Structures are given as C-alpha cells and as structure tokens.
Amino acid sequence: MGRYASGDVVLAPVRIGGVGERKVRPVVVVIAGEDGNLLTCPVSSSPSTDGISVPFSLDDFARGGLDLFAESYALAAHAAIIRTADVVGKKGTLLPETLAAIREAMPEVQGKRGRR
C-alpha cells in the first residue's frame, strides 16, 4: 500500500456507473482521505454519454502519463471511493489546474480539500 495524493492517476479495479464487472483502469485521485480511502474519478478513452467528461492529454501531467496518445476523459459523473490497498500502480500526477477542472465538474467535492 502506498501513499497517494490528490491529482495522482493510479490504476485500480473500478466499475463505471456501479454496473458490470470491475475492470482495472486509470482513475484520478480527487481526494485522498487519511482513512486510506480515495475519492476517484475514472478515466476513459471516450467521453461519457450520461454525464460530464473532462478532457485531458499528456500535456496535463506534471509527472508521468498514460500510455495513450489521444485525449483521455475524466468521467466526473462516475466518482467512486476505493481503498489505497486496491491500487495496482501509479501512472503519474496531473497539473493542479487539470485537477481543479475535474473537481469543478464534480459537485459532490465542492468545498472539500484533498491531502497532499
């Protein structure tokens, strides 16, 4: 188990929309709780058809990145809480302004601050 901070992009098993099988995919850590839970936003190679999607690219990473050359999308409508123990690996860290754009698209995190 590692320590993760707001803005980290990690790999973890998640279910988009709470349906179907869990699939290991990239997720953005929106808020890292001291209790070992992470509020995350799943990442997809295509925008959501049922909610807000925030586009980002390799240029939006302060460190690391995803293995895709095309734009990726943070699926703001599909936030999920995961345990740090479920994280498979870390891909990088987003720039603060990119994380801010994702947070703004997620009403449930307005007014909350992530841990660094």
Residue pairs with C-beta under 8 A, 6 or more apart in sequence:
1 36
1 84
1 85
1 87
2 84
2 87
2 90
3 32
3 84
4 10
4 29
4 32
4 38
4 84
4 87
4 90
5 29
5 32
5 93
5 114
5 115
5 116
6 29
6 30
6 31
6 32
6 99
6 114
6 115
6 116
7 28
7 29
7 62
7 93
7 94
7 95
7 96
7 98
7 99
7 114
8 28
8 29
8 32
8 90
8 92
8 93
8 94
9 26
9 27
9 28
9 29
9 43
9 61
9 64
9 66
9 90
9 91
9 92
9 93
9 94
10 26
10 27
10 29
10 38
10 40
10 87
10 88
10 89
10 90
10 91
11 24
11 25
11 26
11 27
11 87
11 88
11 89
11 90
11 91
12 24
12 25
12 27
12 40
12 82
12 86
12 87
12 88
13 22
13 23
13 24
13 25
13 82
13 86
13 88
14 22
14 23
14 25
14 27
14 40
14 42
14 80
14 82
15 21
15 22
15 23
15 80
16 42
16 44
16 75
16 78
17 50
17 78
24 88
25 42
25 43
25 44
26 42
26 43
26 66
26 72
26 91
27 38
27 40
27 41
27 42
27 43
27 80
27 82
28 40
28 41
28 43
28 74
28 94
28 99
28 102
29 38
29 39
29 40
29 114
30 38
30 39
30 40
30 41
30 79
30 99
30 102
30 103
30 106
30 109
30 114
31 38
31 39
31 109
31 112
31 113
31 114
31 115
32 38
32 114
32 115
33 39
33 115
34 115
36 83
36 84
36 85
37 81
37 82
37 83
37 84
38 81
38 82
38 83
38 84
38 87
39 79
39 80
39 81
39 109
40 79
40 80
40 81
40 82
41 74
41 75
41 76
41 78
41 79
41 80
41 102
41 106
42 74
42 75
42 78
42 80
43 66
43 72
43 73
43 74
43 75
44 53
44 72
44 73
44 75
45 68
45 70
45 72
45 73
46 73
47 53
47 55
47 73
47 75
48 73
48 75
48 76
48 77
48 78
50 77
51 75
51 76
51 77
51 78
52 76
52 77
52 105
53 73
53 74
53 75
53 76
54 73
54 74
54 76
54 101
54 102
54 105
55 71
55 72
55 73
56 71
56 72
56 73
56 74
56 94
56 98
56 101
56 102
57 70
57 71
57 72
58 65
58 66
58 69
60 94
60 95
60 98
61 92
61 93
61 94
61 95
62 92
62 93
62 94
62 95
62 96
63 92
63 93
64 90
64 91
64 92
64 93
65 91
65 92
66 72
66 91
66 92
74 102
74 105
76 102
76 105
76 106
79 106
79 108
79 109
94 102
99 114
103 109
103 110
104 110
